Amino acid sequence: MKLPVWDVLSQIDVNKHVKEKGGFSYLAWTWAWATVKQHYPEADYEVLEDRYFTDETMEVRCRVTIEGLSHTMWLPVTDHRNAAIERPDSFAVNTARMRCLVKNLAMFGLGHYIYAGESLPTPSPISGGMLEAFNLAIAADDMEAFAELYESMSEQHRADALSAQSHGTKTRIKEKVHKLVNNFESLVTDYVTAFSDSVSANDPYQLHQIVDEVEEGNSYTKQAVWARLDGPTKAGIRAMLKENPKKENPDE
C-alpha cells in the first residue's frame, strides 16, 4: 500500500536547503525537484503560458503532476524586495519560473511549512492507512517494500507505528524492523560495491550481470543504489554500457 503523496512529502525536513535573501526564505529548486523524483520517478512539470498585465508586469505559471494528481501554480516576477518588476528580463523570468515550481511542490507537501512561517514540519498523527501499510509490510517480510515505506515515514510516524502494536508484540516487531532495515542496507551496499568493482576492473560482462539483476528487482532498490553511487562510478557505468553492448558470455 502506497502512502498519499502529501503524507510523504509534508514530513520531509527541508531546512538545510532553504536560502535567505532579502528577508525571504527560498527552497533550492534543484534539491526540491531531485527529492520529488527520488520518491516519485514519474513526476513531471510543465511551464504554462505567461500572463502579462497592463502595468507591464507579468506572472509565470506551471503545472506539476505526481501520481496522477496535478496542481497549477502562479507567481509574479519580482525583484529582491519581492516587488513586481516592470518589463522583466529573461533572467528574472527564469528565476520566477523555478520559484513557481517550488511553490507548486509545496501544494503537494514539500516545504509547505515554510510558507506557513513555521521552522519545522508539524508532525501529523500516523494515519490508519500508514499503520496498515506498516503492519502489512512487516507481515509480508518483504525487505525492499518495507524499506521504501520506512524511508517515507517521519521519525514520529515510525515511533507511532511501534507504539500502536499490541502488548507483547512490540519487542518482536521492533526487532523485525531492525532486521529488515539492516538487510536492505546490506543489499544496497553490496550492489554499490559490485558496481564500483566492475568499473574499476573494466569488466563489462560483470557490469551487465549486475545491471540485469538490479533492473529485474524492486524499483526502489534501483533508486537507492543509483543514489548511493558516486559521480565517477556513475560516469564509468554509462561509458562502459555505451562502449560494450550486452553479450551473452564474455567469449563472444
N, C-alpha and C positions, 0 to 999 in steps of 0.2 A: 504494500500500500504506500503510495507516494504522498508526501505531505503537501498541503497547499503552498503555492509559491510565497504568499505573504508570511506564512509560519516559518519558512526557511530564511528568506532574505531579511525580514524585520529583526531577527535576533543576531545579526552579524554586527560586531563592533567595528565601525569604520573610522574611529577617531585618529588612528595612526596615519590615515591617508587624507585627512582634511587639511586644507591650506587656508590661512587667514590673509585677506587682502582688503585694505580699506575698511576694516571693521566688519567684514562679511566673511562667512565660512563657505569654502568651496570644497567639494569632494573631487579628487582627481578622477577624471573620466576614464583614463586608461585602466586604472585599478578597478574602478566600478564595473566597467564592461567586461574585463577579464574575469572578475569574480562571478558575474552573472553567467558567463559562458562556461565556467568550470562546473557550475551547478546545473545549467540548462544549455547544453551544446547547440540545440536547435533554436535558441533565442535569436531574434532578428530585430533590426530597427530600420526605419525609413525616414528620410528627411522630406518633409512635405513642403508645399509651395509657401513662400514667404508672404507676409501681409504688409502692405505699405499704407501709411496714413498721410493725411493732408498736411501735417506739420513736418513732413519729410523724415519721420522716424519709421522704424519697421519692427516687425515681430517675426521670429522664426518659430517653426513648429516641427514636431517629429512624432512618429508613431512607433511604439515598441510592442512586440508580440512575444510572449513567453507562455509555453504550454497551451497554446491556442487562445490565450486571453490577450487582448490588445488595449492599450491606453494611448490616447493622444494628448500631447502636452504642448504648451506655447510659452514663449519667453521674449520680452522686448530686448533689443540690442542696446546694451547700456555701457557706460564708462566705469572707471574705478570708483566713482561715487554712487553707483547704481542708478544714475540718471540716464534717461533715454537719449541716444545720440542722433543728431540730425545728419542725414546723408552718411551713414556709417560706411567705413571702408571694408574691404574683404576680410581683413584680419579680425575686426570687431564682430563681423557676421559669423565667421568661423568659430570664434570663441563662444559666442552666444549659442550656436548650434550644439556644441559639446556640453555646455551647461544645461541646455534644454534636455539633452539626452539623460544627464544625471538626475535632473528634476523628475523626468519621466520614470526613471528606475525607482525613485522614492515612492511613486504610486504603487509599485509592486512590493515595497517594504524596505528596500536597501537604503539606509541612511535617512529614513523618514524622520527620525527623531531630531536630526539637525534642523530641519525646517520647523520643528515644534519648539525649538530653543532649548532642547534638553541635551545634557552632556553624555548620556549613555542610553542605549536602548532599554526600554522598560520591559522587564521580563513578564511575559504573559503566562497565565497558568497553563499547564500542559493540557492539551485538548484530548477528548476521548479518542479521536481518530489517531492522534500521535501515540497515545498509550497503547492502543490496539495494535498499531503497526510495530511498535517496540516489542510487545509480547509475542506477536506472530513471528517476527524475525528471530527472536530467541528460540521459540519452539521449533522453528524450521532448521535451526543450526546452520543457517546459510551465512557463512562468514562475510562474503562480499556484499550481499544485500544488507546485512546488519551494519557493516562498516559505512555504507552510503547513508543509511538512516542516521546512525550515531553521529556522523560528521555534521549533518544538517541540524542537529539539536543543540540548543544552548546548554551551558553548564547547569542552569537552573532546571531545564526540562529533563536533563539526564538524572539529576538528583530526584526530581519529582517522580520520574518513572520507576526508580528503585524504591522510593518511599511508598508508592502505590501498591507494591507487591504484598501478597498475603503473608501473615505471620508464619514464620518457619521456612519461608522460601527466599527471603531477601539475601541471605548469605550465598545460597546456591546461585541465584540469579546474578549477583554481583560477580561471583567467580566466573560464570559463563560469559558475562560481558567482557571481563578482563581477558579471557581466553580468546574470544572472537576478535577483539580489537588487536591483540598482540599477534595472532595468527595472520591477520590481514596485513599488519605492518611488516611481518617477516616475508610475506608473499611479495609485497611491493618492493621491498629491499632486495630480494633475490632477483626479481626481474630487472631492476635498475643495475645491479651488479653484472648480470648476464649481458645486458645491452652494452655496458661500458667495456666488458671484457672482449666482446665480439668486435667492437670498433677498434680497440687497442691492438687486437690480433689481426685486424683487417681480414676477418673471416666472414664473407658474405653468406655462405651456406648456413653457418650457425645463426647469423643475424636473421635470415629468412625464417628459420625454425622458431625463433623467439617471437618474431612479429606475428607469425601464423597463430602461435599459441595465445598471445595476448589478444589478437583480433577475434579469435573464436570464443574468448571468455567474456566475463562481465564487463559492460561498457564503463562502469565506474572504476573498475580496476585499471582499465586502459587509461582513463583520465588521470588517475592517481600516479601511475607510473610515469606518464609523459610529463606531468607537472614536477616530478621529483628529479628528472634528468637535467643535467646542467647544459648550458649552451653549446659547448664544444662537442659533447656526445650527441646532442640532437642534430647538429650540423653533420657530424660524421655518419649518423644513421641515414640522413637524407641523401648524402653523397654516395654512400655505398649502395643504397637501393636504386638510385638512378643509374649508376655505372654498372650494376650487376643485376640484370633481370633474373627473376626467380628460376632456379633449375631444380630438377627432381633429385639429383645427387651431385656431390662435389666433383665427380669424374666426367660429367657431361661437358 
